[in-house]
Amino acid sequence: MSDCTVRSITPVDTIDAEIQVPPSKSYTNRALIAAALADGPSTLLNASQSDDSEYLIQGLQQFGVQIIRRNNCLEVMGSSGNLQLPSSEIFLGNAGTALRFLTSFSGLAPGKTILTGDEQMQRRPIQDLLEALHAAGIKNSSYNGFPPVTIYGGNFNGGYIDIQGNVSSQFVSSLLLTAPYAKHPVTIRVRGKLSSLPYIDMSLHIIRTFGAIVDSLNSSVFTVGNRDRYIGQTYCIEGDASSATYFLAAAAMMRGRVVISNLSDESFQGDLQFLKILSDMGCSVIHHEDAIEMRGGQLFGVEVDMNEIPDCVPTLAVLAMFAKGQTTINNVSQLRFKETDRLTVLAKEMTKIGAGVELFEDGMTIHPQPLHGATIATYNDHRIAMSFSVAGLCIPGINIENPMCVSKSFPNFWDEFTKLERKK
């Protein structure tokens, strides 16, 4: 689809579609770090072509890692942990995962590395990760705890590292993924409740798949050895569960049917928990061998703790506007530190189209009320654009500003979404 400033959504009577979601950028980015450090070459099959993954690839190449894209595959020549010092600062747009993963990764490169991003990135906190790296022997600096960050690498000692767990699980994943290359074994102790825990499970899965050793205790203490390092692999990236939620929600809202053809319920991806929420709301979920089918029904409001699946919050919040009874979303304070303050933005845009919203520090309650069309500001946040597009299937007059911001995670979103907008 050609670029445009506003995308109008076409309302429909019902939905019956088969959707193919993009490869998981979360798995792609974790596999890229392991493959870049590994001994020998790796081939990442069905790799994400999202903006976030492309920024990470460009960043890794600045460290001397050879990466070649052939169609939907990435060929990565592992560095064995021997990195070149980048010749210039590394710009990572608003790719938070890329910047956070490369912050620890930079600690292996001898000398000074500067990581920066766009204006939105420079409002995303990173101080907790920098303090943890300092404890591991890596000197660093930042702009009052925000990017740009400067890493003085080459002395990643390892040892005992304490880190706060409630701001972003990506901080812990960043440390874990690079830890096998520290000078000494690493023990990471997480203070407080670790947010978005399934993403840590994905990191552990990649670490073990590529041959390193990591032990975990109660999701609060992780020990990583430095003798068994990564070995190049051929690894297939699975479909992205987060991207599936928009189409599942569309079928739920319209009492229709959607089949996600390239997603298995055996995945480690935490966002598959969204299926349980839809079931609790009144939908029917059917599990096939390599696909998931969802049939909508009368929707009922729910109260749910979404700390482990914060990326699903925009989708559920929009869907809740069409349920019978209120929906309360709890324990997602980390959403205030995403591409935007997603809680505030969601409340503002839902109110704009008529919903009743009570916003609190770590969540919100949505009260269904008569809805009407409006132009949705996306704040360059891909998940705001994709979640509110679902509402437009039922509400006439929904327009999405800056629709191509979806390329951050789902470059062909609008091609797949058009399958839902068939004529009445």
N, C-alpha and C positions, 0 to 999 in steps of 0.2 A: 504494500500500500504506500502511495506517495505521502510525503510529509504534509501536514496541515496543522493549523493552529487550533481548530476545534473539530471534534468528531461527534456527530449527531447519532444517537442510538435509536434504532427502529423498534418500536414495540411489537410484540407478537402475541398470538393466542395461546400457544403452547410450545413445548420444546421436545424434540426427539432427534438426538444427534450422537454421533461418534466422534470423539475428540482425541487428538494426539497431543500430549503436553510436551514441552521442550525437555532436554536433559537437565538434570539437577545441577544448578550452578554451585550449590553448597558442596556436593560431592566432587564436581569438577575442580573447584578451587582447592579443596583439601588434597585431592590426588595430584594436582599440579605441584604443590609444595613438596610432597613426598617424592614424586618423580624427578623434580629438579635437583634434589639432594642425593638421589639414589646412585648406587653403583650400577652402571650399565643403562641401556636405553629402555624407555617405556613407551607403550602405545595406549593412549586413552581413547577408547572407542565411544562414539556417540557423545562427544564432549560438547558442553554448553558453548553457544556463540553469543551469549549475553554480553552487554557492555562490561559488567563486573569482571567476567572471566577474561575478556580481551585486555582490560587494564592490568590484570594480574600477569597475563602472558607478557605484555610489554615490559612490566616491571622486572620480571624474572630474566628477560633477555638482557636488560641493562646490567645484570650481575654476571653475564657471560653464559647463561644457560641457553643452549640451542633448542628451539622449539619451532617445529614446522607444522602448519595446519594443512591437512589434505582432506578436503571435503568436510565431513563431520568428525574427523579423527585428528588427534594431536600426537605427533611424534616428538618425544622429549629425550634429549641426550643428558643423562644424569651427570652431575658435577662431582659426585663423591664427596660433597660438602666443601669443595675447594672453589670458592666464589671469587670473581673479579670485583674490584671496587667500581661502582658506577661512576662514569665520567661526568655526570650532571645529575641534578635533582630528579627525582622520580615523581611524575604527576599522575595521580590516580583518580581524577575526577571526583565522583561521589561514591566510589566503590569502597565502602567501609570494610568489608571482609578483606579485600586486597591490601588496604593500608595496614590493617591490624595484623594480618598474617606476615606481611613483609617487615613489620616493625621488629619482631623477634628474629626473622630470617636475616635481617641486616646485621644482627649481632655476630654472625659468622663471617662477615666480610671485613677484612682488616682495613680500618680507616673510617672516614667520615661519610655517612650516607644521609641524604636529606629526602624525606618523604613528604609530599604535600598533595593537596587536592583542591577542589573548587570551593566556592564560598560556603556551601552547605557542609562540606566535609570539615571545614575549619570551625564548625560549631559542634562537632561531635567529640565528646570527651575521650581521652586516652590516658589520663594521668595514672590510673590504677595499673595499667600494663607497663608504663614506663617505670613506675616505682618497683614493680616486680623484676623487671630486667636489671635495674640498678642493683638489686639484691643479688642477682646472678653474676654480677661483675661487669655489666655493660653500662658505660656512662652514656647519658643521653640528655637532651633538652627539648623543650617544646615552648609553645606560646601560651603560657598560663594553663598548661594541661590540655591544650587542644593542638591539632596540626596547624602548621607544619611541625614535624618532629625531626630531630637530628640524632642519629645513632652513631656512636663511636665503637665500631665493632672489632672483632678479632680476639676478644677476651671473654667468651661465653663460658664462664666457669661452671655453672650449674649449681648443685647443692640444694639447700632448702630455700624454697620460694613461697612466700605468703602473698595471696592476692584476694581482693574483694570480689565476690561472685555475683552481686546483684545488678551490676550495670550492663554487662555483656558477656555472654558465654564465649564470644569470639576472643576475648583476652586469654582465657584459659586454653582454648584451642590453639591459639597462636603459639603459646609456650609449649604445649604438648607436641605439636607437629615438628618443631625445631629441636626439641630436647634431646633426641638421640645423638645429636652432633655436639653436645656440650662436652667440656673437658672432663667433667665428673658426672656421675648419675644425678638425676634431678628428682627432687620430691616437691610436688606442688601441693600446698595446703590452701584450700578455699575457705575464706572467712565468710560467714553468713550463708544464706540460701543461694545456691547456684541457679541462675535463671536459664531458661531455654535448654534444659538438660539434654533433650534428644540430640541437639547439635554436638554435644560432647561425645555422645555415643557414636555419632557419625565419624568424628575425628579419631576415636579409638579404633573404629573399624578400619579406617584407612591406614593408620599406623601399623596395625597388626597385619593387614593384607600385604603391605609392602615390606614386612619382615622385621620390624623393630619390636621391642618388648616393652609393654606398659601394663602395670597393675593398678587397680583402683580399689579404694576402700570407702564404701558408703557415699560415693560421689562427692567426697570432700577432700580426699587425699589421693594423689596420683604419683606413682613412682615410675620413672622412665630410665632404663639402662642406657649406657653409651657404648656397649660392645657390639650389640646386634643393630646394624644400621640398615637403611632401606636398600632393597634390591629391585632393579627395574622389573616392571610387570606389564603384561597386557591386561588392561582393566576396562570393563564396560560400564559406562555411566548410566544409571537408571533414570527413568522419567521423574519429573519434579512434582512432588506431592503438593507443594505450596501453590503451584500454577493450576493444579487440578481443582482447587477449592472454588474458583470463580464459576466454573462450569457446573460443578456439583450444586452450588448455591442457586444457580440459574434454574436448574431442573427442579430444585426444592421449591423455589418461589413460584414457579409456573405450574406446579403439579405435573411436571413432564418427566422425561427420561433422558439420561445421559450415560454413555459408556466411555470411560477413560481407557483407551485401548493399550496403553503402554505403561501401566502402573500395577505393581503387585502389592498385596497387603502383607507380604513378608519383608518389606523394606524396613530399614532402621529409621526412616524419616518420621520424625515426630508428628508432622502435620497430617499423617493418616489418622490421628486421633479426631480430626474433624469429622470423620465418618460416624464416630460414636455420637458426637454432638447432633449431627443431622438425624440419626436414628432416634435420639431422645426427643427431638423436636417433632417427630412424626413421619419421617421418611423411611423408605425401605432400601437397604443396601444389600446388593448381591455380589458375592466374590467369585470371580472366574479365575482360571489358572494364571493368566497374564493380563487381566483387565478387571476393572471395577465398574459395576453398574449401579446407578442410583435412580430411584423412582420417588418423586415428590408426593406429598400428601398434605393434609391439613397441618399447618405449622403451629406449634405452641411455644411460647416463651420458655426460656431456661435460665438457670443461674449456674455459671460455670467458672472455674479457675483456669485461666488460659496462660499461666506463667510458662508452661513448657512449649506452647505453640503460639507465640505472640504474632507471628506473621499471618495467622488466620483471623486475627481480631478484626481487621477492616471488613473482611468477607462476612463474618458472623454479624457484625454491627449493622451492615446494610441489610442482610437477610432478616434480622430481627425486626426491622420496620414493617415486615409483612406477616409477622406471627400474631397469634391470638394471645394476648397477655404480655407483660413486660419481660425483658431479658436483661440480666445483670452479668457483666463481664468483670471478673476480679483478678487482682494480683498481676498486673501487667505494667508496672511502673517503668520497665525498660523501654516501653514504646515512646517515652518522652525523649529518647536519645537515638532515634532512628533517622532516616532521611529527613524527617520532620518530627515535630512533637505530634505523633500520630493521634494521641488521645484528643488533644485540642482541635486538631484539624478535622478529625472525624465528627466531633460534636458540632463544629461550625458548619460543615457541609451538610450533615443530616438535618440540622435545624433549618438550613436554607430551603430544603425541599419539604418541610412541614413536620418532621419527626419531633417528638419530645425526648430530650436528652438530659439526664442528670450526670454531670461530670464530677468525678472525685480523683484524688491523687493517683490512685493506681488502678482505675477502671472507670466504668460508666454503666448507667441503666438506661435502656432504650424503651420508650413508651410509644407503641404504634398509634399514629394519628393519621388523618387524611393527608395524602401526599400530592405534590404537584411538581411540574417540571421546573428546571433551573439549569444554569450553566455551572458546572462543578469545577472549581479551582483545584488543580492537582498538586501544586507546590513542588512540581518536578518529582513527585513521589509515585513510582510505578504502581504500588499497591493501592493507593487512593484512586488512581485512574481505573485500574482493573475492577476493583470492588464496586465502584459507583456505576460502571458500565452495566453491571447486572441489574441495578435498579431501573435502568432505562428500558429494559425489556418489558416492563410492566407499566411504567409511568411515562406517558407522552411528554416530550419536551425536555428530556435529559440530554445535555451536551457536555462533552468532556474536553476541557482545555488541555493543550499540550499533550495530545494523545500518544505521541511517540516516545514519551518518557518510559513507556512499558519496555523499551529495549534494554533497560537495565537488567531485567531478568528474563523477559519473554519476548524476543524480537518479533516473532510472527503471531503475537497475540490477536491482532485484529483480523488476520486471515482465518484463524480458528473461530473467533467470535462471530464472524460473518455467517458461519454455519448455523448459529442460533437465530439469526435475524432473517430467516426465510419469510417470504410474504405470507400474509394471512390467507 
